[in-house]
Amino acid sequence: MGTSTAIEWTDMTWSPWEGCQKVGPGCDHCYAESMNRWLHRGENWGPGAPRHAYGDSHWDKPRRWNEAAARTGQFRKVFPSICDPFDNAAPEGERQRFGRLIIDTPNLVWLLLTKRIGNAGPMLSAMFPGGAPANIWLGATIVNQTEADRDIPRLLDAPVSVRFLSMEPLLGHVSLYDWIGQRGGRPGLQAPPMIDGVFVGGESGRGARPMHPAWVRSLRDQCRDAKVAFHFKQWGEWAPGNSCAGNDLIERDRSKIASGFFDYNDIWMPSGPNAFRQTMDKIGKKAAGRCLDGRFHDDFPDTIAHAE
């Protein structure tokens, strides 16, 4: 964790503690758990495992970043990448300390991403009795429609002004029309979107699952129609092949993975008539890149641009 990061949608990473445990299908191949094991940083992952707390020098870093951001007049985005800010197993007193740090760093935008969005509202109220500060962006990880239906309402109930979705790893088609507008685009919108930004990415690392391009395009189009910021982070380990028709979704070693089609209601189905097939190649995150249909998508919620 430091002043630079390979994560495309943040400027810096910094976590108030280290450790977590798996709570859903998006956690199956957790990069942070793998990194913890590779670095031999102790048993901080899994049920009952103690989370690792940091010393004062670690906590001083964001304050220095805040001072630098104030001098340049540009907010800097900070992402707690190796913990869940709303983990029930956080070290004693560290969440309250984190709340004080957020208040003390108004020139940093804190991207608080969680897979425990049901905890966020009560814990934010405890951290900020006077109300959550404007430099918090609260995000929920959503990997499929089941999680969207269950967790987005909880995100909307949380006492923050900016809300986003991290849809990585994206594991299926997801409709967001209930929260960013009705099917059919702008003419069907009944109210302003309730989500400020959508960040989408495929899975990388060992055991990565492929992401169908149609799932990504659907989310892009939904966000475009609702005028919601859309950020495409990466294809992940798998990239679309040269052909968009005529082949099953296959690995480079020709081992069949999956195939399917979109019906007339834009719902991803596993098989059926009129199916189209999408070839995917497992070529690695760097080679796969983050270009979608000839362009990059780097939008962020248009709520904070300059520090005071």
N, C-alpha and C positions, 0 to 999 in steps of 0.2 A: 504494500500500500504506500503510495507516495504521490508526488506532484505530477506524474505522468501515468497514463493507463492506455491499454489497447481496447478498452470498452468504448464503442463508437459514440454512445449517447451521453457521456459524461466527461468532465474535464479532469477530475481527480477521484481517487478512491480513498476512503478512510472509514474505519468501523470502530464503534465504541467498545466492542468486545469481539471475540472470535469463537465461532462454533455454532452449530445448529443441529436439526435432525429432519429427516425426510417426512413430508406430510402429503404428498400427492404425486401424480405421474410426471409432472415437470421436474421433480427432484431426482428422478431415477439415476441420472448420470451427472450428479452435482459436481461442477468444476471446483468449487471451493473445498468440498470434502476431499476430492482427489489431491488438490494442492496441499492441503493440511497433512495428508498421509505422506505425500512425496517429500515434504519438507521436514517430516518427523517433528511436528509441532505439538504432539501430545494428543490425548484422546478427548477432543472437544466436540466430536460429532456423535449423534445417536441418542436414543432414549436414556436418560439418566446421566449422560456425560456432562461434566462441569464445563462451563464456558470460560474461556481464557480472558482475564482482565489485563489492561495495559497500564503502564506507568505514566507519570506526569509529562515526560518528554513527548510521548505519543499524543497526548491531549493538547499540547501546545501548538502542534502543526496547523490545525484549522484556524487558529487565531492569527498566525502569521499569514496564511493564505487570505484571510479576511482583510488584513491590512494592505496586502498587495492589491487585492481587488478594488479596495477603496481608492487607492492611488491611481489606478488605471481607469476607473469609472465603469468597469465591466464586471457584472456578476460572474462568478465561477460556480459550476455545477459540481456537487460532491455526492458520491454514491457509496453508501455502506455496503461493500461488496461481499464480505465474508461473515455476515451475520444477518439475522432477521431482526429489525428494530423492535418488533412486537412479539418476540419470543418470550414465552412464559418462564423460560429457564435463564433469563438474563442475570448476570451477577448482581448481587445485592447493591442497590443504590446507583448502579451505573446508568439506568435509564433516566433517572432524575438528573444525574450529572450531564447526560447527553442533552436533555431539554435545556439546561442552563447554557450549554455550549451553543446550541442553535440560536438562542436569544442573543448571545454575545457575538454572533457572527452574521450580522444582517446583510453583508455583501456576498454571502455564499448562499446558493440555492441547494437545499438538502433534498435529494431524491430518495424518499423513504419508501422503498419497495418491499412488499411483504407477501408471503403466502398465508398469512394469518390475519386477513383483513378484518375478521370478526373481532379481533383484539384491539384494532387500531383506535376506534372511537373512544372506548373507556380509557385506554392507556394514554392517548393524546390529551384527554381531559385532565388526567392526573398529572401529566407532565407540564401542562400549560393551563392552570386554573383560570387565567384571564383570557384564554382563547389562543388557539394555535397561531404563531406568527406567519406573515405572508411569505416568508422564504422557505416554506415547506411545500414540496410537491409530493402528494401521497399517491402511491401506485400499488395496484394489485396485479399479481401474476395470474394470467388467464391463458390456459393452454388448449382448452376445448369448450364446446358449448355448455357442457354440464357445469364447469367452473364459472363460466360467464353468468349463467342463470342464477347460480348460488351466491357468487361473490360480488358482482357489480352492485347490487342493491346495498350491500354492506359498505362498499366504498362510497357510495353516494350519501350514506348516513353519517360519514365521518366529518368532524368539524374542521374542514380545511377549505381553502379557496381554489386550489388547483389539484385536479385529479387526472391520473393517467393509467393506462394499461400497459403492462409489459407482456407481450404475447410471444414468449420465447421460453422453451421450444414450442412452436406452434404445431400441434398434433392433430388438427382437424379443421374443418370449415367452422367458422364462427359468425353468426349474425349479431350485429350490434344495433340493429335498427330500433330496438325497444329503448335504447338509451341515447342514440344520436340521430334518430329520425326514422320515419316509416319507410317501408320498401318503396322504391321508385324514385328516390332522390329528393332534390329540393322541393318540388311541388307538394310532397307528402309531409314535410316537416311540420310538426304541430307546435314545437317549442324549441328554444335554443338547446344545443347538445349539452348533455350532463357530464360528458367526458371531454377533457381539454386536449389530450394527446394519446396517440396509439403507437407503441413501439413494437415492431414485429421482427422476429428472427428465427432462423432454423437452428438446429442443435449441432454442436461441434464436439470434438473429443471422441474417445473410445466408446463404441456402442451407439453412436449418434443415429437417430431416426430421420429418414428423409421427410421433407416438407413439400407438399404438392404446390406448384406455382399458382394453381387456381385458388387455393386458400388465401395466398398473399394478395393476388389481384383483387379478390372480392373485398378484402379489408381496405385495400387502397381505394377502391371505387366507393365503398361506403363512406370513408373519411372524406374523400373529395366532394361527394354530394352533400355531406353535412357540414363542410368547411371545418373539419377537425384536423389538427396537425397529425400527419402520418410520417413516421420515421422508419425506414427499412434498414435494420441493423446489419443483417448478414444472411446469406443462404445457409451457412453452416458447413458441415462436412460434405453435404450433397449439393450438386448444382444441376440445373436443367440440362438435359442432353440436347443434341442438335435437332432432334425431331420432336414435334409436339403431337404426333399421331402415329398410329400403326404399331406401337410397341407397348409391352407391359412396362410398369415401373420397375426397373431392374438395376441391380448392382453391376459394377464393372466386371465382376467375376461371373456375371450372367445368372446369379442366384436370384430367383424371383422374390421381391419384397411385397409389393401391393399393386393393385390397380383399381380404377373406379371411374366414376363420371359424375357430372352435375346434372340433375334433372331440371325441369322447367321452373322449379321453385328455388333454384340455386342452393340446394341441399346436397352435400357430398354423400354419395352412396357407394357401397363397396363393389357393386357389380350391376349389370343390367343391360337392356337394349340401348342402342344409340350411344354406347360408351365411347369415350376417347381415352387414350392411354398416353401417359407422359413418361418419357425416358429420363432417368436420373443417373448421374455418374458420381461416384464417391471419389472426390479429388482433393479434399482437404479445404479447410476454411479460407486460407489465403488465396488459393487458386480459384475457389468458387466466387469470392468477392461479395459485393453487395449492390450490384447493378440490377435493376428490375426494368425490363422492357426498354433498355437503352438509356436509362437515366438513374441518377441517385435521388433518394428521397430523404432529406435531412431536416424536415420541419420539426419545430418545437412549439409548445404552447406559447402563444403571443401575449404573455402576461408580464414578463420582466425582461427588460433589455439593458438597462444601465443602472449602475449603482449610484447611490446618492452621496 
